């Protein structure tokens, strides 16, 4: 990686010699003087203006249309390359403390400008940029802390992105991100796809920490990603914040539960919008017209209400009922609108065991995350498979889902992966819920295992059947547990694990809408 010598810190910024359709590039000094490349777009009307700050590792230039949109609504809008990325010099260390100090310096610089007049600042970001917005918002009081924050599909921290809350490593997503962005000043979004095309078994090679050897370029930060660190630091810090928060997520986003946890634990006025989206805030399946939300317009309306102090001081939000065109209200004001529906493993109206009450979880032949098909050959079961009767009527799901298992493993370490698939009357399969936990129970000893399956927002039509799979792996989305007690990212030896699931006491629990409280998402979020 090339670096550029730091400039002397200053309260003013150097301005680029050219501008792009109303956007000027300036260089905002970090606390140590590093010039952070920043695109600035001002409204056409005289100031002072409230400001929006976006700090991103994915190139500030990708936000130019967004900056113009904010400016058209009267906001001074800035997008900044974080330290070590694209136009900003310095070393690139994802999720390190400099994101907080660099963000604070940028907000303080904004308030010092004539076009700002020391007015309110909104920190905004998606994914890693949401991390930048949050750590800036959670910094010490003063001119460097913004007045409100919008965090979309937030990647809360290094540990939060590397592992599931219960331990298993998020292999495929992290390999893709590090191959594309790690230890380099620019991005190569298709780097992992190209490497997999050359070696389809790339992610099977052991140990996981040696991935860089097979990518063909230096990736010194990759092994450190898997160091043991506590999760939830931002969520804990957020409990003491009194700033307004808008948390935006998608029911198909792998970080959806972090988004919900952030909203649920936030100390100030908090709003949640959980739509039918994946990590890029695009739909994973065709949507009804009523599902559509103009996020740009919503952000502007929410920002005005938040900065003016017009938000009610409570926690509220909306969850999509994907497939219905409806949205369901959640929070204290909607606490009596949901109940838990249970599908026992041993009841005629619950989930019927098809096969695999005893199965072998073999890391050499793992159940794959990228294939919804189930094997027709059951002579050597690799998972426990259950199926519900067809739903007699439509069912609205809006809230957390959980599987509770009575099960045993004959190895000292075992992952338990539960995948629930919705089968329509024609037998077409669509993912509904997933969860995975790591356990270290005594070999052969029965254990009660709770597997959180995320927050669901979905309408299931009548005739839908629920197919539930219980397995020991979910590869390549998650690293394979070697079953030897070794760390999965440094292990080089794999062993099979024999499993047994007891029907009695095992069940699938889903949150269903008991009393429908349909809401319009934008007014609900902005009041």
C-alpha positions as CSV (number, residue, x, y, z in Angstrom):
1,X,0.0,0.0,0.0
2,X,1.3,3.5,-0.9
3,X,1.0,6.3,1.6
4,X,1.3,10.0,1.4
5,X,3.0,12.3,3.9
6,X,0.6,14.0,6.3
7,X,0.0,17.7,6.0
8,X,0.0,20.2,8.8
9,X,-3.3,20.3,10.7
10,X,-5.4,23.4,9.9
11,X,-8.9,24.7,10.6
12,X,-9.3,25.2,6.9
13,X,-9.2,22.6,4.1
14,X,-7.4,22.7,0.8
15,X,-9.8,22.8,-2.1
16,X,-9.3,20.7,-5.3
17,X,-8.8,22.7,-8.5
18,X,-11.9,21.2,-10.2
19,X,-15.5,20.6,-9.2
20,X,-18.1,18.2,-10.6
21,X,-21.5,19.6,-11.2
22,X,-21.7,21.6,-7.9
23,X,-19.5,19.2,-5.9
24,X,-16.1,20.4,-4.7
25,X,-13.4,18.2,-3.4
26,X,-11.7,19.5,-0.2
27,X,-9.2,17.9,2.2
28,X,-10.3,17.9,5.8
29,X,-7.4,17.5,8.3
30,X,-7.6,14.6,10.7
31,X,-6.2,15.1,14.3
32,X,-2.7,14.1,13.1
33,X,-3.0,16.3,10.0
34,X,-3.8,13.5,7.5
35,X,-5.8,15.2,4.7
36,X,-9.1,13.3,4.3
37,X,-10.5,13.6,0.8
38,X,-14.0,15.0,1.1
39,X,-16.7,15.8,-1.5
40,X,-18.8,18.8,-0.6
41,X,-22.1,19.8,-2.1
42,X,-23.9,23.0,-0.9
43,X,-27.5,24.1,-1.4
44,X,-28.1,26.8,-4.0
45,X,-29.7,29.0,-1.3
46,X,-27.7,31.1,1.2
47,X,-26.7,29.4,4.5
48,X,-26.3,28.6,7.2
49,X,-27.3,25.0,6.4
50,X,-27.7,21.8,8.5
51,X,-25.1,19.3,7.4
52,X,-24.9,15.6,6.5
53,X,-21.6,13.7,6.9
54,X,-20.9,10.4,5.2
55,X,-17.6,8.7,5.9
56,X,-17.0,5.6,3.7
57,X,-14.2,3.2,2.6
58,X,-16.1,2.5,-0.6
59,X,-15.2,5.8,-2.4
60,X,-16.8,9.1,-1.8
61,X,-17.5,9.5,-5.5
62,X,-20.1,6.8,-5.3
63,X,-22.2,9.2,-3.2
64,X,-22.4,12.2,-5.5
65,X,-26.0,11.7,-6.5
66,X,-26.9,11.3,-2.8
67,X,-25.0,14.5,-2.0
68,X,-27.0,16.4,-4.6
69,X,-30.2,15.0,-3.2
70,X,-29.5,16.2,0.3
71,X,-28.4,19.6,-1.1
72,X,-31.6,19.9,-3.1
73,X,-33.4,19.6,0.3
74,X,-31.4,22.3,2.0
75,X,-28.6,20.3,3.6
76,X,-24.8,20.8,3.1
77,X,-23.7,17.3,2.2
78,X,-20.3,15.7,2.6
79,X,-18.9,12.3,1.6
80,X,-15.4,11.5,2.8
81,X,-12.9,8.7,2.0
82,X,-11.8,7.2,5.3
83,X,-8.1,7.1,6.1
84,X,-6.1,4.9,3.8
85,X,-8.8,4.5,1.2
86,X,-9.2,6.0,-2.3
87,X,-8.4,9.7,-2.1
88,X,-7.3,9.7,1.6
89,X,-3.7,8.8,2.5
90,X,-2.5,6.8,5.4
91,X,-2.7,3.1,6.5
92,X,-6.1,1.3,6.2
93,X,-7.0,-0.4,9.5
94,X,-10.7,-1.4,9.4
95,X,-12.7,-0.6,12.5
96,X,-9.9,0.9,14.5
97,X,-10.2,3.9,16.9
98,X,-9.1,6.4,14.3
99,X,-12.6,6.2,12.8
100,X,-14.0,7.9,15.9
101,X,-11.3,10.6,16.1
102,X,-11.3,11.3,12.4
103,X,-15.1,11.5,12.4
104,X,-15.1,13.9,15.3
105,X,-12.5,16.1,13.6
106,X,-14.6,16.2,10.4
107,X,-17.8,17.1,12.3
108,X,-15.9,19.9,14.2
109,X,-14.5,21.2,10.9
110,X,-18.0,21.3,9.4
111,X,-19.3,23.4,12.3
112,X,-16.4,25.8,11.8
113,X,-17.4,26.6,8.2
114,X,-19.4,29.8,7.3
115,X,-21.9,27.8,5.3
116,X,-22.7,25.7,8.5
117,X,-22.7,28.5,11.0
118,X,-22.1,26.0,13.8
119,X,-25.5,24.4,13.1
120,X,-26.7,20.8,13.5
121,X,-24.9,17.9,11.9
122,X,-26.3,14.5,10.9
123,X,-24.0,11.5,10.6
124,X,-25.2,9.0,8.0
125,X,-23.9,5.7,6.7
126,X,-24.6,2.2,5.4
127,X,-22.6,-0.9,6.3
128,X,-19.0,0.1,7.3
129,X,-20.0,3.8,6.8
130,X,-22.7,3.2,9.5
131,X,-20.0,2.0,11.8
132,X,-18.2,5.3,11.1
133,X,-21.4,7.3,11.8
134,X,-22.1,5.5,15.0
135,X,-18.7,5.7,16.6
136,X,-18.6,9.5,15.8
137,X,-22.1,9.9,17.4
138,X,-21.0,8.0,20.5
139,X,-17.9,10.1,21.0
140,X,-17.4,12.7,23.8
141,X,-19.8,15.7,23.9
142,X,-18.6,18.7,22.0
143,X,-18.4,20.2,18.5
144,X,-17.1,16.8,17.2
145,X,-20.3,14.9,18.0
146,X,-23.2,15.0,15.6
147,X,-26.8,15.7,16.6
148,X,-28.4,12.6,15.2
149,X,-27.4,9.5,13.3
150,X,-28.8,7.3,10.5
151,X,-27.3,3.8,10.5
152,X,-28.4,1.6,7.6
153,X,-27.5,-2.2,7.6
154,X,-24.8,-1.4,10.2
155,X,-21.6,-3.4,10.4
156,X,-21.1,-2.6,14.0
157,X,-17.5,-3.7,14.5
158,X,-14.7,-6.2,13.6
159,X,-15.9,-8.9,16.0
160,X,-19.6,-8.3,15.2
161,X,-18.9,-8.9,11.5
162,X,-16.5,-11.8,11.9
163,X,-18.7,-14.1,13.9
164,X,-22.3,-14.9,14.7
165,X,-23.4,-13.9,18.2
166,X,-23.1,-17.6,19.2
167,X,-19.6,-18.1,17.8
168,X,-19.5,-19.6,14.2
169,X,-17.3,-17.7,11.8
170,X,-18.9,-15.9,8.8
171,X,-16.5,-17.3,6.3
172,X,-17.9,-16.5,2.8
173,X,-19.0,-12.9,3.5
174,X,-15.7,-12.0,5.3
175,X,-13.6,-13.7,2.7
176,X,-15.4,-11.7,0.0
177,X,-15.1,-8.4,1.9
178,X,-11.4,-8.8,2.8
179,X,-10.5,-10.0,-0.8
180,X,-12.2,-6.9,-2.1
181,X,-11.2,-4.2,0.4
182,X,-8.6,-5.5,2.9
183,X,-5.1,-4.1,3.0
184,X,-5.4,-2.0,-0.1
185,X,-6.3,1.6,-0.9
186,X,-8.8,0.8,-3.6
187,X,-11.4,-1.9,-4.1
188,X,-11.7,-5.0,-6.3
189,X,-15.4,-6.1,-5.8
190,X,-15.1,-9.3,-7.8
191,X,-11.8,-10.5,-6.3
192,X,-13.2,-13.5,-4.5
193,X,-15.5,-14.4,-7.5
194,X,-12.5,-14.5,-9.8
195,X,-10.5,-16.6,-7.3
196,X,-13.4,-19.0,-6.9
197,X,-13.6,-19.3,-10.7
198,X,-10.0,-20.4,-10.8
199,X,-10.3,-22.7,-7.8
200,X,-13.9,-23.6,-6.9
201,X,-12.7,-25.3,-3.7
202,X,-10.8,-22.2,-2.5
203,X,-12.7,-21.9,0.8
204,X,-12.3,-25.6,1.6
205,X,-8.5,-25.3,1.9
206,X,-7.2,-25.4,5.5
207,X,-6.3,-23.5,7.6
208,X,-8.7,-20.7,7.0
209,X,-6.1,-18.2,8.1
210,X,-4.0,-19.0,5.0
211,X,-6.6,-17.6,2.6
212,X,-4.2,-14.9,1.4
213,X,-1.8,-17.5,0.1
214,X,-4.4,-18.7,-2.3
215,X,-5.7,-15.2,-3.3
216,X,-2.3,-14.4,-4.7
217,X,-1.8,-11.1,-2.8
218,X,-0.7,-9.9,0.6
219,X,-3.5,-9.8,3.1
220,X,-1.7,-9.3,6.5
221,X,-4.9,-8.2,8.4
222,X,-6.8,-11.4,7.5
223,X,-5.6,-13.7,10.4
224,X,-6.2,-10.9,13.0
225,X,-9.8,-10.7,11.9
226,X,-10.5,-13.9,13.8
227,X,-8.8,-12.9,17.1
228,X,-11.1,-13.4,20.1
229,X,-12.8,-10.1,20.8
230,X,-16.1,-9.3,22.6
231,X,-19.1,-8.4,20.5
232,X,-21.6,-5.7,21.2
233,X,-19.4,-2.7,22.1
234,X,-21.4,-0.2,20.1
235,X,-24.7,-1.5,21.3
236,X,-23.5,-1.2,24.9
237,X,-22.2,2.4,24.3
238,X,-25.5,3.3,22.5
239,X,-27.5,2.6,25.7
240,X,-26.1,5.8,27.2
241,X,-26.7,8.0,24.1
242,X,-29.5,10.5,24.1
243,X,-29.2,11.3,20.4
244,X,-31.9,10.4,17.9
245,X,-31.3,7.2,15.9
246,X,-32.8,5.8,12.7
247,X,-31.7,2.2,12.3
248,X,-32.5,0.8,8.8
249,X,-32.1,-2.9,8.0
250,X,-33.4,-5.7,5.9
251,X,-34.9,-9.1,6.8
252,X,-32.5,-10.7,4.3
253,X,-29.4,-8.8,5.6
254,X,-26.9,-10.9,7.6
255,X,-26.5,-8.0,10.0
256,X,-30.3,-7.7,10.6
257,X,-30.0,-8.8,14.2
258,X,-27.3,-6.3,15.0
259,X,-29.6,-3.6,13.5
260,X,-32.4,-4.7,15.8
261,X,-30.1,-4.9,18.8
262,X,-28.8,-1.4,18.2
263,X,-32.4,-0.1,18.0
264,X,-33.6,-2.0,21.0
265,X,-30.7,-0.9,23.2
266,X,-30.4,2.7,22.1
267,X,-30.9,5.3,24.9
268,X,-32.3,8.1,22.9
269,X,-35.3,8.4,20.6
270,X,-34.9,5.3,18.4
271,X,-36.7,4.3,15.2
272,X,-36.4,1.0,13.3
273,X,-37.2,0.4,9.6
274,X,-36.8,-3.3,8.7
275,X,-37.8,-3.8,5.1
276,X,-37.8,-6.7,2.6
277,X,-34.1,-6.1,1.7
278,X,-30.7,-7.6,1.7
279,X,-27.4,-5.9,2.6
280,X,-27.6,-3.5,-0.4
281,X,-31.1,-2.4,0.6
282,X,-32.5,-4.0,-2.5
283,X,-35.3,-6.6,-2.5
284,X,-34.3,-10.3,-2.5
285,X,-37.7,-11.2,-4.2
286,X,-40.3,-9.3,-6.3
287,X,-42.1,-6.8,-4.2
288,X,-45.6,-5.4,-4.2
289,X,-45.9,-1.7,-5.0
290,X,-46.9,-1.1,-1.3
291,X,-43.7,-2.6,-0.1
292,X,-41.7,0.3,-1.7
293,X,-40.2,3.0,0.5
294,X,-38.4,6.0,-0.9
295,X,-35.4,5.9,1.5
296,X,-34.0,9.2,0.4
297,X,-37.3,11.1,1.1
298,X,-37.7,9.2,4.4
299,X,-34.2,10.2,5.5
300,X,-34.8,13.9,4.8
301,X,-38.1,13.9,6.6
302,X,-36.7,12.0,9.6
303,X,-33.6,14.2,9.7
304,X,-35.7,17.4,9.9
305,X,-37.8,16.0,12.7
306,X,-34.8,14.7,14.6
307,X,-32.8,17.9,14.3
308,X,-35.8,20.0,15.3
309,X,-36.4,17.9,18.4
310,X,-39.9,16.8,17.1
311,X,-39.4,13.0,17.6
312,X,-41.4,11.4,20.4
313,X,-38.9,10.2,23.1
314,X,-39.6,6.5,22.8
315,X,-38.7,3.5,20.7
316,X,-40.9,2.6,17.8
317,X,-40.5,1.1,14.3
318,X,-42.0,-0.9,11.5
319,X,-41.3,-4.4,10.1
320,X,-42.3,-5.4,6.6
321,X,-44.8,-8.2,6.1
322,X,-43.2,-9.1,2.8
323,X,-45.6,-10.6,0.3
324,X,-48.5,-8.6,1.6
325,X,-47.6,-5.0,0.9
326,X,-48.2,-4.3,4.6
327,X,-46.0,-3.0,7.4
328,X,-46.4,-3.9,11.0
329,X,-45.7,-1.5,13.9
330,X,-43.3,-2.7,16.6
331,X,-42.1,-1.2,19.9
332,X,-43.8,-0.4,23.2
333,X,-46.9,1.0,21.4
334,X,-47.4,-2.4,19.7
335,X,-46.4,-4.8,22.4
336,X,-49.8,-6.5,22.5
337,X,-50.1,-7.3,18.8
338,X,-48.0,-10.4,18.6
339,X,-47.9,-13.9,20.1
340,X,-45.6,-17.0,19.8
341,X,-46.8,-19.9,17.6
342,X,-45.2,-23.2,18.3
343,X,-44.6,-26.2,15.9
344,X,-43.5,-29.2,18.1
345,X,-41.4,-31.9,16.6
346,X,-43.6,-34.6,17.9
347,X,-47.2,-33.5,17.3
348,X,-49.6,-34.2,14.4
349,X,-50.1,-30.5,13.8
350,X,-46.4,-29.6,14.2
351,X,-43.3,-30.7,12.3
352,X,-43.2,-34.3,11.1
353,X,-39.8,-36.1,11.1
354,X,-39.0,-37.2,7.6
355,X,-35.5,-38.6,8.3
356,X,-32.3,-38.0,10.3
357,X,-33.3,-38.2,13.9
358,X,-29.7,-39.6,13.9
359,X,-27.3,-38.1,11.4
360,X,-23.6,-37.5,10.8
361,X,-22.2,-34.0,10.5
362,X,-19.1,-34.6,8.4
363,X,-17.0,-31.4,7.7
364,X,-15.6,-33.2,4.6
365,X,-19.1,-33.3,3.2
366,X,-20.9,-30.3,4.9
367,X,-24.4,-29.2,4.3
368,X,-24.1,-26.3,2.0
369,X,-25.4,-22.8,2.6
370,X,-25.7,-22.1,-1.2
371,X,-28.1,-25.0,-2.0
372,X,-31.7,-25.3,-0.8
373,X,-32.1,-28.8,-2.2
374,X,-32.3,-31.7,0.2
375,X,-30.8,-35.1,-0.7
376,X,-33.3,-37.8,-1.8
377,X,-30.9,-40.5,-0.6
378,X,-31.4,-40.9,3.1
379,X,-29.3,-44.0,3.6
380,X,-26.5,-41.8,5.1
381,X,-28.3,-38.8,6.6
382,X,-26.4,-35.6,6.9
383,X,-29.2,-33.6,8.6
384,X,-32.4,-34.0,10.5
385,X,-35.3,-33.1,8.2
386,X,-38.8,-32.1,9.3
387,X,-41.9,-30.8,7.5
388,X,-45.1,-29.2,8.6
389,X,-48.6,-29.7,7.2
390,X,-49.9,-27.0,4.8
391,X,-51.0,-23.8,6.6
392,X,-54.8,-23.7,6.7
393,X,-54.8,-19.9,6.4
394,X,-52.4,-17.0,5.7
395,X,-49.9,-16.3,8.5
396,X,-48.2,-13.0,9.2
397,X,-44.8,-13.3,10.9
398,X,-43.4,-10.2,12.5
399,X,-40.7,-10.7,15.1
400,X,-38.1,-13.1,16.5
401,X,-38.0,-16.8,15.6
402,X,-36.3,-19.6,17.7
403,X,-35.6,-23.3,17.5
404,X,-35.3,-25.2,20.7
405,X,-33.6,-28.6,20.4
406,X,-33.1,-31.6,22.7
407,X,-30.0,-33.1,21.1
408,X,-26.7,-34.8,21.5
409,X,-23.3,-34.9,19.8
410,X,-20.5,-37.3,20.3
411,X,-17.7,-34.7,19.9
412,X,-16.6,-32.1,22.4
413,X,-17.3,-29.2,20.0
414,X,-20.4,-29.0,17.8
415,X,-22.2,-26.3,15.7
416,X,-26.0,-26.6,15.4
417,X,-27.4,-25.0,12.2
418,X,-31.1,-24.6,11.8
419,X,-32.6,-23.6,8.4
420,X,-36.3,-23.1,7.8
421,X,-37.6,-23.0,4.3
422,X,-41.0,-22.0,3.1
423,X,-42.4,-24.4,0.5
424,X,-45.3,-23.0,-1.6
425,X,-48.1,-25.3,-2.7
426,X,-46.2,-26.1,-5.9
427,X,-43.1,-27.1,-3.8
428,X,-41.0,-24.1,-4.7
429,X,-38.5,-23.4,-1.8
430,X,-37.6,-20.0,-0.5
431,X,-35.4,-19.3,2.6
432,X,-37.4,-18.1,5.6
433,X,-35.1,-18.3,8.7
434,X,-31.7,-19.4,9.7
435,X,-29.5,-19.6,12.8
436,X,-26.4,-21.3,14.0
437,X,-24.8,-21.7,17.4
438,X,-21.6,-23.3,18.7
439,X,-21.7,-25.7,21.7
440,X,-19.1,-27.4,23.9
441,X,-21.3,-29.9,25.7
442,X,-19.9,-33.2,27.2
443,X,-19.8,-35.8,24.4
444,X,-22.9,-38.0,24.3
445,X,-24.7,-36.0,26.9
446,X,-28.2,-34.7,26.0
447,X,-28.4,-30.9,25.9
448,X,-31.1,-28.3,25.6
449,X,-30.0,-26.0,22.7
450,X,-31.6,-22.7,21.8
451,X,-30.9,-21.5,18.2
452,X,-32.0,-17.9,17.5
453,X,-33.3,-17.7,13.9
454,X,-33.5,-13.9,13.5
455,X,-36.3,-11.4,13.1
456,X,-38.8,-12.3,10.5
457,X,-41.2,-10.1,8.5
458,X,-43.3,-12.1,6.1
459,X,-46.8,-13.1,5.1
460,X,-47.0,-16.9,4.3
461,X,-50.0,-17.7,2.1
462,X,-52.3,-20.6,2.9
463,X,-50.9,-23.9,1.7
464,X,-47.3,-23.0,2.6
465,X,-45.4,-25.8,4.4
466,X,-42.4,-25.2,6.7
467,X,-39.4,-27.4,6.0
468,X,-36.9,-27.4,8.9
469,X,-33.3,-28.7,8.6
470,X,-31.0,-29.3,11.5
471,X,-27.3,-29.8,10.5
472,X,-23.8,-29.5,11.9
473,X,-22.5,-27.2,9.2
474,X,-23.6,-24.3,6.9
475,X,-20.7,-24.0,4.5
476,X,-19.4,-21.9,2.9
477,X,-21.4,-19.1,4.6
478,X,-19.8,-20.3,7.9
479,X,-16.5,-22.0,8.6
480,X,-16.7,-25.7,9.2
481,X,-16.4,-26.9,12.8
482,X,-13.6,-29.5,12.8
483,X,-15.2,-31.3,15.8
484,X,-11.7,-31.7,17.4
485,X,-12.0,-28.8,19.8
486,X,-9.5,-26.9,17.7
487,X,-10.1,-23.3,16.5
488,X,-12.0,-23.7,13.2
489,X,-9.9,-21.0,11.5
490,X,-6.5,-22.5,12.4
491,X,-7.5,-26.2,12.3
492,X,-6.0,-28.5,9.7
493,X,-7.7,-31.8,10.8
494,X,-11.4,-32.6,10.4
495,X,-13.5,-35.3,12.1
496,X,-17.1,-36.4,11.7
497,X,-19.6,-35.9,14.5
498,X,-22.6,-38.2,15.1
499,X,-25.7,-36.4,16.2
500,X,-29.2,-37.2,17.5
501,X,-32.2,-35.0,17.8
502,X,-35.0,-36.0,20.3
503,X,-38.4,-35.0,19.1
504,X,-39.9,-34.7,22.6
505,X,-39.3,-31.2,23.9
506,X,-38.0,-29.9,20.5
507,X,-39.9,-27.2,18.7
508,X,-39.9,-24.3,16.3
509,X,-41.2,-21.0,17.7
510,X,-42.3,-18.1,15.4
511,X,-43.7,-14.7,16.3
512,X,-47.0,-14.2,14.6
513,X,-49.3,-11.2,14.4
514,X,-52.2,-11.8,16.7
515,X,-53.8,-8.4,16.3
516,X,-52.9,-6.7,13.1
517,X,-51.6,-3.2,13.5
518,X,-50.9,-2.1,10.0
519,X,-49.1,1.2,9.7
520,X,-47.7,3.5,7.0
521,X,-43.9,3.3,7.5
522,X,-42.9,6.9,6.8
523,X,-45.3,8.7,9.2
524,X,-44.7,6.0,11.9
525,X,-40.9,6.5,11.7
526,X,-41.0,10.3,11.6
527,X,-43.2,11.1,14.6
